[in-house]
Amino acid sequence: MNLEIKPIRSLYDLKRVHDIQRQTWGYRDLMVIPYTQLVSVQHSGGTLLGAYVNGQLVGFVYGYLGMSGSSLYLFSQRMGVLPNMQSKGIGMALKLAQREQMLRQGIDLIIWTYDPLLGKNAMLNIEKLGGIVRTYVREIYGRVENPLQAGLATDRFLCEWHLLSDRVRERIHNPHQPPAPRDWLDREDYRLVNYANWASELPRPIAADLELDDPVLLVQVPSNIQTIKRRDLAIARGWSATTRQIFESYFQQGYVITGFASEKKLNTPNVYRLEKISIASTVDFSSWISGIEDDEANNTTTSIQ
């Protein structure tokens, strides 16, 4: 595979980004970022990088500058790779190129959001890139109808990628073998926050302890929330509500997500590792926490009552 990462310049490829968004997430036009907006970001300090395989655009990453106080950072709004080209290292290559561009511009922090229950994203963001998470955002987009998210809350983790940290340098220069869930679950010094019925046809959340204070804690999440959602939306919503409560509670207590272990079988868990540590940051993300007010959802609720 001949892979090249470079800025997207041509009108044809800018419009091709529309197709990649639709194919990757099933987005309707309302959720597709238009090329008229994409084209301006490259002239304003942001990133619009394309992944080209044998000369054909198969993926992209798009981000724009943000500011907190006097500190600049990049908000990486969207990254997409065509479904038939995923799991080939293209997403990793796009993020590393994005990192290089930001460092050339003197910016050492990139942030983005992702669904806490999507294991493929968590593995890339936390384990491979060395990102951390300590902010949980409720309903960042309100109610949406794209196939991957319809029926569930649009809750997100805010991932911080501190580009010059020892953690990030180590992960990108010395790739390690990602941990398996049992590597952590079998350790006596790592306590579980939550429990689930993994023996049932579809794993169901059972209970969670929100009063632990160990240095390291583990949170179990399902390995394939999309399969659960397709077969039983109520169970999927139960996982969303339970994990929201867990992560909001422990983030408020000073815990930070520093690890993720993945399992591909439906009836075995993926596992997040939380550590009670202090990591300095020049950016205040507190305004993110409440998400947006969904007037349409509120009006619907009122009419039903």
Protein Blocks (a to p, Z undefined) as FASTA:
>chain_A
ZZdddddfbfklmmmmmmmmmmmnopafklpccfklmmmmmmnopacddddeehiafbdc
ddddddehjaccdddfbacddfklgonommmmmmmmmmmmmmmnopabdcddddfklmkl
mmmmmmmnopacfbdcehklopafbfklgopacbdcdddddfkbmklmmmmmmccddddf
klmmmpmklccfbdcdfkbmbdcdfbdcfkbcbfbdcddddfblmlmmmmommlmmmmmm
mmmmmmmmmmmnopacfbdcddfbfkbccdddddddddddfbdfklmmnopadfklmmmm
mmmZZ
